[in-house]
Amino acid sequence: MVSASNDQAAVATRRYWYGADPRAYIRIAAVLAERITAGELVPGQAAPSITRLCADHGVARQTAAHALHVLQDAGFVYRVPGLGYHVCNDVLPRLRGPGRPASGP
């Protein structure tokens, strides 16, 4: 049985510019970034573990780790040694930009 998050990840992978990117770590990072911007992963919440990303996307541990490093470099997540990666607390206000409301009309 396929979980709902796997279905969402598969749908998100097929959308937008990263759908055509052959690099798996870029696709995984884009799916996670989309989940963060959509509010599915909230600030302070743990991001999926490397083991979970490997299982969900069928990639090697190094590929999953690279995707999380890309998100860390982009400011979406931060690493807590021994606990994994967590969503940055200020990521949503930064993505909305200055002067934009927290919720749309």
C-alpha positions as CSV (number, residue, x, y, z in Angstrom):
1,M,0.0,0.0,0.0
2,V,1.4,3.4,-1.0
3,S,1.1,6.2,1.6
4,A,-0.4,9.6,0.9
5,S,2.9,11.3,1.4
6,N,4.5,9.1,-1.3
7,D,1.6,10.0,-3.6
8,Q,2.1,13.7,-2.9
9,A,5.9,13.4,-3.4
10,A,5.3,11.7,-6.7
11,V,2.9,14.3,-7.9
12,A,5.1,17.2,-6.8
13,T,8.1,15.6,-8.5
14,R,6.3,15.7,-11.8
15,R,5.5,19.4,-11.5
16,Y,7.4,22.6,-12.3
17,W,11.0,23.0,-13.5
18,Y,12.6,20.3,-11.3
19,G,10.4,17.6,-12.8
20,A,12.7,17.4,-15.8
21,D,15.9,17.5,-13.7
22,P,17.7,14.1,-13.9
23,R,19.4,14.7,-10.5
24,A,17.5,12.9,-7.8
25,Y,18.8,15.1,-5.0
26,I,17.4,18.2,-6.8
27,R,14.0,16.5,-7.2
28,I,14.0,15.5,-3.5
29,A,15.0,18.9,-2.3
30,A,12.3,20.5,-4.5
31,V,9.6,18.2,-3.1
32,L,10.7,19.0,0.5
33,A,10.9,22.7,-0.2
34,E,7.3,22.6,-1.7
35,R,6.1,20.8,1.4
36,I,7.7,23.5,3.6
37,T,6.2,26.4,1.6
38,A,2.8,24.7,1.6
39,G,2.9,24.5,5.4
40,E,2.9,20.7,5.5
41,L,6.2,20.8,7.3
42,V,6.0,23.6,9.9
43,P,8.8,25.6,11.4
44,G,10.6,23.7,14.1
45,Q,9.3,20.3,12.9
46,A,11.8,17.6,12.0
47,A,12.3,17.1,8.3
48,P,12.1,13.5,7.0
49,S,15.2,11.5,8.0
50,I,17.8,10.4,5.5
51,T,16.5,6.8,6.0
52,R,12.9,7.9,5.3
53,L,13.9,9.8,2.2
54,C,15.8,6.7,0.9
55,A,12.7,4.6,1.4
56,D,10.3,7.1,-0.1
57,H,12.4,8.0,-3.1
58,G,14.4,4.9,-3.7
59,V,17.8,6.6,-3.6
60,A,21.1,6.0,-1.8
61,R,21.8,7.6,1.6
62,Q,24.4,10.0,0.1
63,T,21.7,11.3,-2.4
64,A,19.2,11.9,0.4
65,A,21.8,13.6,2.5
66,H,22.8,15.8,-0.5
67,A,19.2,16.9,-0.8
68,L,19.1,17.9,2.8
69,H,22.4,19.8,2.4
70,V,20.9,21.7,-0.5
71,L,17.9,22.7,1.6
72,Q,20.3,23.7,4.4
73,D,22.3,25.9,2.1
74,A,19.1,27.5,0.8
75,G,18.0,28.3,4.4
76,F,15.0,25.9,4.6
77,V,16.3,23.6,7.2
78,Y,19.0,23.5,9.9
79,R,20.9,20.5,11.3
80,V,20.8,19.4,15.0
81,P,23.5,16.9,15.6
82,G,22.1,13.6,16.8
83,L,18.5,14.7,16.0
84,G,18.5,15.4,12.2
85,Y,17.3,18.3,10.2
86,H,14.5,20.7,11.3
87,V,12.6,23.3,9.4
88,C,13.9,26.8,10.1
89,N,11.7,29.0,12.2
90,D,11.9,32.1,10.0
91,V,11.6,30.3,6.6
92,L,7.9,31.2,5.9
93,P,8.3,35.0,6.6
94,R,11.4,35.1,4.4
95,L,9.6,33.3,1.6
96,R,6.6,35.6,1.8
97,G,8.8,38.7,1.5
98,P,8.5,42.0,3.2
99,G,5.1,43.6,3.4
100,R,3.2,40.5,2.4
101,P,0.4,39.2,4.6
102,A,0.7,35.8,6.4
103,S,-2.4,34.5,4.7
104,G,-3.8,35.3,1.3
105,P,-7.3,36.4,0.4
